[in-house]
Amino acid sequence: MTRKEQYKQLIPQIAELIKDETNTIGVLANVSAALHDAFPDRFFWVGFYLAEKSNTLRLGPFQGSVACYSIPYGKGVCGKAWEEKRTIIVPDVENFSGHIACSSLSRSEIVVPMYDSSHRFHGVLDIDSTCLNDFDTDDKEGLEQIVALLMEEIEDLLS
């Protein structure tokens, strides 16, 4: 099965999983678990960092090994995705200036920023792989669809 086909199958499952749920932390935890389980050979770490008013991202629900507690605006891949307001794919984290190494096992990374319908930033979805160059446009498109779906469902809870 191609990545595109995997996302096509996964997105309706996640939609059903989070439909009408009011527990924000539970929703984020289950989405990270669903993504981690859907790609067990690819996704080493899957989780959310949530925005604080102090221009800092704070660790939220995740699946994987221990993680950094906070990431400043503009720092690391997560902070850079926030600063640039776009999804960032890093083929080799060793070649990303300012990479924050929460785990030495991480080799490549994708980060998708989370914005609500009013374009307010709420956090990022961060995914790491132990393989180099593991993320592509199919991942970008699929994960952006999942984040959009997620934000539709929990936007009111985050405000």
BATORVEX-20536 format. One record per residue: residue number from 0; x, y, z of N, C-alpha, C in turn. Coordinates in nm, 4 decimals. Layout:
BEGIN
  num    n_east   n_north      n_up   ca_east  ca_north     ca_up    c_east   c_north      c_up
  NUM         X         Y         Z         X         Y         Z         X         Y         Z
...
This chain:
BEGIN
  num    n_east   n_north      n_up   ca_east  ca_north     ca_up    c_east   c_north      c_up
    0    0.0844   -0.1174    0.0000    0.0000    0.0000    0.0000    0.0897    0.1247    0.0000
    1    0.0560    0.2214   -0.0842    0.1338    0.3448   -0.0900    0.1030    0.4324    0.0311
    2    0.1864    0.5305    0.0550    0.1621    0.6254    0.1645    0.0304    0.6984    0.1424
    3    0.0072    0.7412    0.0209   -0.1158    0.8134   -0.0117   -0.2380    0.7273    0.0231
    4   -0.2316    0.5989   -0.0104   -0.3416    0.5068    0.0217   -0.3546    0.4878    0.1730
    5   -0.2416    0.4831    0.2439   -0.2467    0.4699    0.3901   -0.3174    0.5897    0.4525
    6   -0.2840    0.7095    0.4071   -0.3502    0.8289    0.4607   -0.4982    0.8312    0.4227
    7   -0.5291    0.7898    0.3015   -0.6687    0.7867    0.2570   -0.7521    0.6958    0.3480
    8   -0.6927    0.5882    0.3949   -0.7598    0.4953    0.4876   -0.7638    0.5514    0.6296
    9   -0.6551    0.6167    0.6704   -0.6414    0.6637    0.8077   -0.7274    0.7861    0.8393
   10   -0.7394    0.8773    0.7464   -0.8099    1.0028    0.7735   -0.9549    0.9814    0.8180
   11   -1.0347    0.8982    0.7511   -1.1718    0.8750    0.8015   -1.1739    0.8065    0.9383
   12   -1.0754    0.7230    0.9656   -1.0671    0.6583    1.0968   -1.0422    0.7622    1.2059
   13   -0.9522    0.8553    1.1792   -0.9252    0.9612    1.2767   -1.0472    1.0512    1.2919
   14   -1.1147    1.0816    1.1815   -1.2361    1.1639    1.1882   -1.3386    1.1014    1.2818
   15   -1.3586    0.9730    1.2692   -1.4546    0.9024    1.3548   -1.4062    0.8978    1.5000
   16   -1.2777    0.8812    1.5177   -1.2173    0.8731    1.6510   -1.2374    1.0018    1.7311
   17   -1.2302    1.1163    1.6660   -1.2347    1.2438    1.7377   -1.3708    1.3134    1.7297
   18   -1.4625    1.2601    1.6522   -1.5934    1.3220    1.6308   -1.6660    1.3472    1.7631
   19   -1.7056    1.4727    1.7830   -1.7863    1.5155    1.8978   -1.7168    1.4960    2.0326
   20   -1.5882    1.4783    2.0342   -1.5163    1.4618    2.1608   -1.4811    1.5982    2.2182
   21   -1.4920    1.6136    2.3490   -1.4651    1.7420    2.4143   -1.3401    1.7404    2.5014
   22   -1.2713    1.6303    2.5080   -1.1493    1.6175    2.5874   -1.0289    1.6439    2.4960
   23   -0.9815    1.7665    2.4951   -0.8746    1.8066    2.4038   -0.7503    1.7209    2.4202
   24   -0.7054    1.7016    2.5422   -0.5845    1.6223    2.5664   -0.6069    1.4782    2.5213
   25   -0.7243    1.4251    2.5468   -0.7573    1.2901    2.5015   -0.7567    1.2792    2.3498
   26   -0.8115    1.3796    2.2818   -0.8130    1.3797    2.1354   -0.6696    1.3804    2.0826
   27   -0.5865    1.4701    2.1341   -0.4478    1.4782    2.0881   -0.3721    1.3494    2.1187
   28   -0.3980    1.2899    2.2337   -0.3335    1.1634    2.2697   -0.3744    1.0521    2.1735
   29   -0.5024    1.0438    2.1435   -0.5489    0.9381    2.0528   -0.5033    0.9597    1.9087
   30   -0.4957    1.0839    1.8653   -0.4464    1.1097    1.7300   -0.2985    1.0727    1.7210
   31   -0.2203    1.1084    1.8223   -0.0782    1.0704    1.8189   -0.0643    0.9181    1.8226
   32   -0.1462    0.8503    1.9000   -0.1415    0.7031    1.9047   -0.1829    0.6422    1.7712
   33   -0.2879    0.6974    1.7106   -0.3347    0.6446    1.5816   -0.2271    0.6602    1.4740
   34   -0.1616    0.7747    1.4708   -0.0543    0.7971    1.3728    0.0652    0.7057    1.3995
   35    0.1026    0.6945    1.5247    0.2160    0.6091    1.5626    0.1880    0.4641    1.5247
   36    0.0664    0.4181    1.5503    0.0288    0.2795    1.5196    0.0121    0.2547    1.3694
   37   -0.0299    0.3575    1.2963   -0.0519    0.3414    1.1519    0.0791    0.3267    1.0746
   38    0.1860    0.3835    1.1292    0.3164    0.3808    1.0619    0.4252    0.3329    1.1580
   39    0.4103    0.2136    1.2145    0.5031    0.1693    1.3196    0.6480    0.1530    1.2740
   40    0.6684    0.1238    1.1479    0.8047    0.1069    1.0971    0.8666    0.2388    1.0536
   41    0.7874    0.3448    1.0513    0.8365    0.4733    1.0034    0.8397    0.5805    1.1111
   42    0.7347    0.5880    1.1921    0.7226    0.6976    1.2874    0.7774    0.6558    1.4235
   43    0.8944    0.7061    1.4557    0.9621    0.6782    1.5824    0.8982    0.7574    1.6969
   44    0.8640    0.8824    1.6700    0.8050    0.9706    1.7708    0.6953    1.0522    1.7034
   45    0.5779    1.0573    1.7666    0.4647    1.1348    1.7160    0.4044    1.2108    1.8327
   46    0.3924    1.3411    1.8190    0.3324    1.4151    1.9289    0.3017    1.5586    1.8956
   47    0.2501    1.6247    1.9970    0.2071    1.7634    1.9843    0.2838    1.8509    2.0816
   48    0.3194    1.9678    2.0338    0.3692    2.0756    2.1188    0.2663    2.1868    2.1093
   49    0.2239    2.2377    2.2243    0.1159    2.3360    2.2295    0.1689    2.4739    2.2655
   50    0.1131    2.5769    2.2026    0.1597    2.7139    2.2205    0.1192    2.7695    2.3564
   51    0.2121    2.8447    2.4139    0.1854    2.9211    2.5349    0.2020    3.0686    2.5011
   52    0.1452    3.1548    2.5822    0.1527    3.2984    2.5556    0.2954    3.3516    2.5618
   53    0.3838    3.2772    2.6219    0.5219    3.3228    2.6395    0.6100    3.2929    2.5181
   54    0.5489    3.2743    2.4010    0.6234    3.2405    2.2793    0.7052    3.1127    2.2959
   55    0.6439    3.0163    2.3610    0.7066    2.8869    2.3844    0.6086    2.7771    2.3492
   56    0.6614    2.6705    2.2920    0.5829    2.5487    2.2715    0.6089    2.4567    2.3891
   57    0.5036    2.3993    2.4449    0.5153    2.3065    2.5580    0.4714    2.1675    2.5142
   58    0.5419    2.0684    2.5625    0.5141    1.9296    2.5314    0.3693    1.8941    2.5638
   59    0.3048    1.8312    2.4669    0.1684    1.7824    2.4839    0.1677    1.6314    2.4689
   60    0.0527    1.5730    2.4413    0.0426    1.4277    2.4255    0.1323    1.3763    2.3132
   61    0.1927    1.2604    2.3371    0.2814    1.2019    2.2364    0.2928    1.0520    2.2549
   62    0.3503    0.9871    2.1526    0.3849    0.8453    2.1541    0.5326    0.8358    2.1164
   63    0.6096    0.7645    2.1960    0.7515    0.7487    2.1669    0.8346    0.7686    2.2914
   64    0.9631    0.7890    2.2708    1.0554    0.8057    2.3825    1.0393    0.9445    2.4451
   65    1.1095    0.9665    2.5564    1.0994    1.0950    2.6259    1.1317    1.2092    2.5314
   66    1.0782    1.3267    2.5633    1.0890    1.4407    2.4721    1.1259    1.5680    2.5474
   67    1.1643    1.6675    2.4727    1.1936    1.7995    2.5283    1.0638    1.8611    2.5831
   68    1.0750    1.9320    2.6945    0.9571    1.9931    2.7551    0.9135    2.1212    2.6872
   69    1.0098    2.1998    2.6394    0.9721    2.3278    2.5797    1.0628    2.3620    2.4623
   70    1.0052    2.4365    2.3684    1.0768    2.4792    2.2486    1.0425    2.6263    2.2253
   71    1.1422    2.7131    2.2215    1.1155    2.8551    2.1977    1.0761    2.8832    2.0524
   72    1.0034    2.9915    2.0352    0.9643    3.0393    1.9031    1.0883    3.0527    1.8152
   73    1.0811    2.9972    1.6930    1.1896    3.0095    1.5970    1.3037    2.9121    1.6150
   74    1.3006    2.8303    1.7212    1.4104    2.7374    1.7493    1.3718    2.5951    1.7110
   75    1.4688    2.5192    1.6631    1.4435    2.3815    1.6227    1.3458    2.3761    1.5063
   76    1.3107    2.2565    1.4658    1.2182    2.2405    1.3540    1.0782    2.2877    1.3942
   77    1.0362    2.2557    1.5163    0.9024    2.2962    1.5623    0.8898    2.4477    1.5688
   78    0.9855    2.5133    1.6305    0.9825    2.6589    1.6415    0.9941    2.7276    1.5067
   79    1.0689    2.6677    1.4154    1.0854    2.7229    1.2805    0.9555    2.7090    1.2007
   80    0.8851    2.5955    1.2146    0.7563    2.5777    1.1463    0.6556    2.6816    1.1959
   81    0.6614    2.7117    1.3248    0.5754    2.8149    1.3830    0.6134    2.9516    1.3251
   82    0.7407    2.9819    1.3244    0.7885    3.1101    1.2751    0.7553    3.1307    1.1267
   83    0.7740    3.0262    1.0481    0.7521    3.0361    0.9036    0.6084    3.0063    0.8617
   84    0.5258    2.9619    0.9583    0.3835    2.9353    0.9329    0.3627    2.8337    0.8210
   85    0.4445    2.7291    0.8225    0.4332    2.6277    0.7170    0.4883    2.4949    0.7662
   86    0.4468    2.3891    0.6975    0.4997    2.2553    0.7249    0.6454    2.2508    0.6804
   87    0.7279    2.1909    0.7653    0.8697    2.1763    0.7326    0.9047    2.0282    0.7336
   88    0.9683    1.9843    0.6254    1.0229    1.8483    0.6157    1.1738    1.8591    0.6217
   89    1.2343    1.7839    0.7139    1.3800    1.7835    0.7283    1.4305    1.6431    0.6953
   90    1.4975    1.6268    0.5809    1.5460    1.4951    0.5390    1.6544    1.4381    0.6316
   91    1.7383    1.5269    0.6874    1.8474    1.4856    0.7762    1.8609    1.5909    0.8853
   92    1.8200    1.5565    1.0073    1.8212    1.6547    1.1158    1.9620    1.7051    1.1475
   93    2.0638    1.6269    1.1143    2.2016    1.6700    1.1384    2.2377    1.7909    1.0521
   94    2.1672    1.8094    0.9420    2.1942    1.9206    0.8510    2.0982    2.0372    0.8697
   95    2.0152    2.0327    0.9754    1.9221    2.1414    1.0023    1.9831    2.2304    1.1097
   96    2.0180    2.3517    1.0717    2.0798    2.4448    1.1656    1.9858    2.4725    1.2829
   97    2.0346    2.4508    1.4027    1.9549    2.4765    1.5220    1.8634    2.3628    1.5629
   98    1.8821    2.2460    1.5039    1.7991    2.1311    1.5416    1.8116    2.1044    1.6910
   99    1.6993    2.0787    1.7545    1.6975    2.0443    1.8969    1.6896    1.8927    1.9058
  100    1.7942    1.8316    1.9537    1.8014    1.6849    1.9587    1.7427    1.6337    2.0895
  101    1.6148    1.5992    2.0857    1.5520    1.5372    2.2036    1.5933    1.3911    2.2132
  102    1.6206    1.3291    2.0981    1.6676    1.1905    2.0949    1.7734    1.1765    1.9854
  103    1.8792    1.1071    2.0166    1.9849    1.0840    1.9176    1.9399    0.9858    1.8097
  104    1.8268    0.9185    1.8304    1.7758    0.8227    1.7325    1.7052    0.8905    1.6149
  105    1.6625    1.0148    1.6344    1.5904    1.0861    1.5296    1.6849    1.1208    1.4147
  106    1.6425    1.0875    1.2924    1.7238    1.1149    1.1731    1.6551    1.2113    1.0766
  107    1.5209    1.2029    1.0658    1.4457    1.2963    0.9819    1.3184    1.3362    1.0563
  108    1.2567    1.4456    1.0100    1.1456    1.5019    1.0873    1.0509    1.5782    0.9952
  109    0.9242    1.5790    1.0352    0.8237    1.6641    0.9708    0.7442    1.7324    1.0816
  110    0.7176    1.8612    1.0621    0.6408    1.9383    1.1596    0.5315    2.0148    1.0862
  111    0.4078    1.9988    1.1351    0.2915    2.0644    1.0754    0.2330    2.1615    1.1779
  112    0.2310    2.2924    1.1459    0.1713    2.3881    1.2395    0.0191    2.3746    1.2433
  113   -0.0376    2.4079    1.3591   -0.1815    2.3951    1.3822   -0.2447    2.5344    1.3960
  114   -0.3267    2.5704    1.2976   -0.3969    2.6985    1.2997   -0.5473    2.6754    1.2977
  115   -0.6205    2.7621    1.3711   -0.7656    2.7509    1.3670   -0.8208    2.8323    1.2499
  116   -0.9517    2.8373    1.2386   -1.0149    2.9052    1.1240   -0.9923    3.0560    1.1261
  117   -0.9537    3.1114    1.2401   -0.9216    3.2540    1.2507   -0.7719    3.2786    1.2353
  118   -0.7000    3.1751    1.1940   -0.5558    3.1811    1.1703   -0.4748    3.2042    1.2975
  119   -0.5307    3.1644    1.4130   -0.4561    3.1692    1.5385   -0.3767    3.0400    1.5526
  120   -0.2532    3.0546    1.5932   -0.1630    2.9409    1.6098   -0.1895    2.8734    1.7437
  121   -0.1947    2.7385    1.7432   -0.2202    2.6633    1.8662   -0.1103    2.5629    1.9005
  122   -0.0269    2.5276    1.8043    0.0789    2.4304    1.8319    0.1250    2.3633    1.7045
  123    0.1948    2.2518    1.7220    0.2447    2.1771    1.6066    0.2270    2.0270    1.6291
  124    0.2136    1.9579    1.5187    0.2246    1.8121    1.5159    0.3677    1.7845    1.4720
  125    0.4404    1.7088    1.5513    0.5818    1.6803    1.5267    0.5981    1.5291    1.5125
  126    0.6651    1.4870    1.4052    0.6878    1.3435    1.3828    0.8336    1.3232    1.3450
  127    0.8969    1.2278    1.4130    1.0369    1.1933    1.3868    1.0469    1.0509    1.3354
  128    1.1486    1.0278    1.2533    1.1789    0.8951    1.2017    1.3246    0.8620    1.2313
  129    1.3531    0.7341    1.2472    1.4916    0.6898    1.2658    1.5627    0.6728    1.1319
  130    1.4908    0.6935    1.0219    1.5487    0.6806    0.8872    1.5721    0.8184    0.8264
  131    1.6769    0.8310    0.7505    1.7027    0.9538    0.6773    1.6008    0.9695    0.5644
  132    1.5652    1.0938    0.5350    1.4812    1.1263    0.4208    1.3520    1.0436    0.4163
  133    1.2852    1.0327    0.5300    1.1698    0.9431    0.5407    1.0360    1.0107    0.5103
  134    1.0335    1.1415    0.4943    0.9069    1.2116    0.4738    0.9020    1.2737    0.3351
  135    0.7829    1.2692    0.2739    0.7675    1.3227    0.1389    0.6382    1.4038    0.1287
  136    0.6029    1.4422    0.0064    0.4829    1.5243   -0.0128    0.3549    1.4495    0.0239
  137    0.3537    1.3167    0.0111    0.2360    1.2405    0.0543    0.2163    1.2540    0.2055
  138    0.3264    1.2489    0.2806    0.3173    1.2704    0.4254    0.2698    1.4118    0.4550
  139    0.3279    1.5090    0.3882    0.2914    1.6493    0.4094    0.1417    1.6687    0.3860
  140    0.0929    1.6216    0.2721   -0.0489    1.6391    0.2393   -0.1394    1.5629    0.3360
  141   -0.1044    1.4386    0.3667   -0.1863    1.3585    0.4571   -0.1895    1.4162    0.5974
  142   -0.0748    1.4567    0.6486   -0.0683    1.5115    0.7840   -0.1342    1.6488    0.7924
  143   -0.1219    1.7289    0.6883   -0.1917    1.8570    0.6875   -0.3432    1.8377    0.6869
  144   -0.3905    1.7361    0.6174   -0.5348    1.7053    0.6195   -0.5777    1.6621    0.7593
  145   -0.4956    1.5822    0.8253   -0.5278    1.5362    0.9608   -0.5293    1.6533    1.0579
  146   -0.4321    1.7433    1.0477   -0.4291    1.8602    1.1355   -0.5503    1.9501    1.1089
  147   -0.5874    1.9695    0.9830   -0.7057    2.0507    0.9508   -0.8317    1.9886    1.0109
  148   -0.8457    1.8594    0.9982   -0.9584    1.7864    1.0554   -0.9591    1.8012    1.2082
  149   -0.8452    1.7848    1.2664   -0.8293    1.7969    1.4114   -0.8685    1.9371    1.4577
  150   -0.8204    2.0390    1.3882   -0.8505    2.1764    1.4277   -0.9991    2.2080    1.4112
  151   -1.0636    2.1547    1.3098   -1.2073    2.1723    1.2939   -1.2811    2.1191    1.4157
  152   -1.2368    2.0042    1.4620   -1.3063    1.9355    1.5716   -1.2797    1.9996    1.7076
  153   -1.1577    2.0471    1.7327   -1.1250    2.0943    1.8678   -1.1023    2.2454    1.8771
  154   -1.1248    2.3179    1.7697   -1.0995    2.4624    1.7696   -1.1664    2.5336    1.8867
  155   -1.2932    2.5062    1.9094   -1.3653    2.5735    2.0187   -1.3079    2.5388    2.1552
  156   -1.2548    2.4197    2.1690   -1.1980    2.3770    2.2959   -1.0655    2.4470    2.3253
  157   -0.9937    2.4864    2.2203   -0.8630    2.5499    2.2370   -0.8739    2.7001    2.2620
  158   -0.9865    2.7597    2.2326   -1.0025    2.9058    2.2464   -1.0273    2.9468    2.3883
